[in-house]
Amino acid sequence: MAESTVALCACGCGHLTRPYSRNDYRYGHVKGEYAPYLRGHKPTTTYKQVRHPTLPRRCAFVHRLRAECVLGKPLPSRAVVHHPDEDPWNPTARLVVCENQGYHRLLHARMRVKAAGGNPNTDRVCCVCHMTKPFAAFAPTNCATSRAKYMSPCRECDRQAQRRRRAAHQEPR
């Protein structure tokens, strides 16, 4: 009798994967070989996943489960869990639950300013020259939901970019 080989899903959920039913060389599938992941289990991020404790056949991120355990209820759908140490594999890391992605982006912008040696309350980091500069060195933005509020060039770098664009546009062909 032929020995059957078993392959577990590589995401860490513990489910068995199935062999490929046909060859598909575009994706590297060979008939009879086992798939490394179940459909939908291939990790798209570097965060650690485990089998969900209450939902069968589902995986969950460890940091989200830890936050839900502390809160005593499931996280809201738009909530984002922030890692202040920026290490997704640290199992004992402090976590901050953000109400949405906008607040999470704000935390990262403030961390960038602080890491560059500036004061997050009075300075920003230019996305071109990566220098810490006061708020007055940046053009004001009127869009509250825009990424430009946190990631924008200072006026000096913006002027230089405009000069380069104008010079490139005016060159004879």
Buried (B, 14 or more C-beta within 10 A) or exposed (E): EEEEEEBBBBBBBEBEBEBBEEEEEEEEBEEEEBBEBBEEBEBEEEBBBBBBEEEEEEBBBBBBBBBBEEEEEEBEEEBBBBBEEEEBEEEEBEBEBBEEEBBBBBBEBBBBBBEBEBEBEEBBBBBBEEBBBEEEBBEEEEEEEEEBBBBBBBBBBBEBEEEEEEEEEEEEE
